[in-house]
Amino acid sequence: MNAALRELLSPYRHPCGGLKLTVNGEACVLRCSGALWLPAHQTLVASDLHLEKGSAFAARGQMLPPYDSPATLAKLEAEIEALAPRTVVLLGDSFHDSKAVARMDGAQLARLERLASGRDWVWLEGNHDLDALAGALDRLPGRVVETMTLGGLFLIHEPQAEPAPGEVAGHLHPAARVAAYGRGVRRPCFVTDGRRLILPAFGAFAGGLDVRDPAIAGLFPTPPLSALLGRDKVHAVAFGRLA
C-alpha cells in the first residue's frame, strides 16, 4: 500500500480480526464475515445475500444443495449476536429473484423476524430483489429504501460512475487472488480507496468477480486496497501484490 493511501485509510487490526479503517471520515470495521460494522452508528451492513439462489437454480433444473438461505442467515445471526447492532442494513440483492420470498421456508422467514426484532431493519433495493421486496412487504420485517445516508457515508446497491462522497456499495461481488504457500488462493474481498468502499457478497452461493476486472478496477482513479477475507483475519493486500 502506498504512503498516501495508508495515510488516507489509517488501517489497523481490530480486536475481532477484521480491519479498521476510515472511509470519508467514518470509522469502518471490515469484518471477517464480509459484513461492515459502523461503530459510530451501531450499524451492521451486509450486501448481496442472494437468499434462495439454490432453489432458483433447482427450479430451472440445475441442482444446487438447498442450504444457502439457512447458511447465510446463520452467518448473519452470528454477526448480530456478536455486535448487537441498533440498525441492520442489507445492501441490495438480499433475495436472488422476484419469487424468492415465496419459495423461502417458513422457518427461515421466522428467523428473519427474530433477527429484526427490536432493531431498525433496512432492505436496500438491488437489481435482483426489487420485485421480491415490492411484492412481499407484508411478509418481511423492516422497511425498504432506495439509498441511505449515515454520517459521511452514502449507501447504495450498485456503485455509480460518479460516486457520492463516501459511497458504500455492493453488487459486484469483488474477489481477489494471492499466492500463498506455493499456490494461488482466491478469496472474497472488500475494495476501497478511502473515498468509496465496495463490499464482498455475503451470500453462501454468491460467487465473485476479480477486482482487477475493469468493472471494479475502473471505478478507482488510483490503485485501491483489497482486503481479503480470511478465516479469522481480514488481510490488507495492495493491488500490485495480487496474483
N, C-alpha and C positions, 0 to 999 in steps of 0.2 A: 504494500500500500504506500503510495507516495505521501510526502510530508503534508501537502496541502489537504489531501483527503483525510488523513489521520487527524489533522487539527480540526477540520470541519465536523467529523463524526465523533471524535473523542471516545473511541471504543474501549471497553474493558470488560473482563469476565465477570458476569453476575453470579451470585452465590448459587443460583439454580442450574448453572452450567451454560446458560444462554449468554448472549452478547448484549450488553447495554451500550447504546449509542444515541446520538442526537440527530433528529431529522427536523429541519426548520425550527430549531429551538426547543423541540419537545423531546423529553426523555422517552426512549423506546427500548423495551426489552424483547429481543428476538429469542423466542423460546425453542427448545429442542423439538417440541411437537410440531413446529411450523406456525404456531399462533404468535400473535403480537400482544404484548402486555404494555398498557399505558398507565404507569403508576399514578401520575398526577390526576388522572380521570377515573381511576379504578375501573378501567375498561379492558375487556378481553376482545380481541379481533381475530377471526379466523376466516379464511377465504376458500371458496371452491370445494365445498364438502361433497358435491355431486351425489347426494343421497339417492339410493335406488338405481344406481348405474348398473349394477348386476342384473336386476330384474328387467331393466330396459333392454339389455343385450339378450336376455333369455326370451323376451317377447319377440325378438327378431330371429330366434333360433340359434343364437351364439351363446353357448353355455359358459357362464362365469359362476363361481361359487356365490350363493346368495347371502353373503355375510358382510357386505360392505357397509350397510347402514348401521348394524349393531357395532361393528368395529370402529367406525368413525364417531358414532355417538359416545362410545366408551372412552375414546381418546378425549373428546370434548368434555365429558363428565369429569375425567381426571384433572383437566386444567381448571375447571370450575371449582372442584374440591380443593385444589392446591391454592387458588388465588382468591376465592370468594368475591368475584367481581360484582360491582354495583350495576354494571352495564355489560351486555354481550352484544357484539355487532358481528353478524355473519355477512361477509363482504361480497355477496353475489354468487350465483351458481350453486346455491345450497342444495338444490334439487336438480337431478340430471335432465329431466324433461317435463313437459306440461302435465303428464299423468302420474308423476312420481308420488305425489301425496296420496292419490287414490290407491296406489299399489303398496304403500307402506303398511307394515304390520301394526296392528293396534297397540301392541306393547311398546313399539318404538315411538309412536305418536304420544303415548302416555309418558314415555321417558322424556320427550321434549317438553311436555307440560311441567314435569317435575324440575327439569333444569332451569326453566324460565321463571319458576315461581319465586316471587319476592325480588325480582330484579327487572331492569329495563332490558327487554329483549328486542333487538332490531334486526330485521331482514333487509339488506340492501338488494335492490333489483339487479339481476345479472341477465346475460343474454340467453342462458339456458332455462332459467326458472321464472321469468317474468310472468308467463301464463300460469305456471303452477301456483305462484303466490297469489295472483289475482283471483284464481278460482277456488282457493282453499282458506281464505281468511277466517272462515267460521270454524275451521278445524285446527288452526295453528295458533300458538300463543304469540304475543308480541305485536309489533307494528311493522309496516313496510315503508321504506323511504327510497328515494332515488339516489341521493347523495347525503353526506353528513359532515359537519364541521365539528372538530374537537380541538379547542385551543388553536395551535398553529398548524393543525393537520386537516387535510381535506380528504375524506374517504369516498371512494368511487370504485365501481367494479372494474371497469376497463381503463387502462392508462390512456391519457389523452396526448395527442401530438404536441399541444401547447399546455403543459400541466399547470394547474393551480399551485401556488406555493405549498409545500408540504403534502403533496399528493401521496396518498396511500392507496394502492390498487392491488388487484389480483389478476384473474382472467388468463394469464399467460403460462401459469404453472412452471416457473423457472426451475431449472436443474443444472447442475454443473458436474464436470468430471475432473478428478485429480488423480495423479499417480501416487500410489501408496503401497508399500510392501511388495514392490515388484509387479504390481498390477494396477489397472485402472479401476477407480471406484466412482460411481455416479450417484449423486445424492440430490434431493430437492434442496432449494436454497432461497434465501432472501437476496434481493439485489437493491443496493442503494448508493447514491452519491451524496447523501446528506440533504438533498433538496426534494427528492422523491424516493419512495420505497415500494417495491413490488414484493408481495408475499407469495410463498410457495402454496401449492394446493394442499389442503388439509385432509381431503378425502382419501379413503383407503385404496380406491381404484383409479385415482385421478391421473397418474402419469405426469410427464414433464417435458418441457421444451428447453433445449440447450441455451444457456444465457448468451452464448456468442452468436446465436441466430439473429439476423438483422431485426426481427420483430421485437427483440428485447434490447440488444446492444444499441440499436439505432435510436432508442429513447434517451440515451445518455450522451451528452456532448463530450465528456471525458470518461475514461475507463472507471467504472464503479467498483464497489466492493461486493464480492459474492460471500454470503455467509451460509455455509453448508451445514445441513442438519446431521449431527452425529447421534449416537445412542444416548450419550449423557452430556454432550457439549455441542455448541454451535461454533464452527471453525471459520474464522475470517480468512479468506483467500483472495489475493489480488488477481485481477483478470489475466495478468501476464503469467501466472503460475498454473492456469487451468490446462488440463491435458486435452 
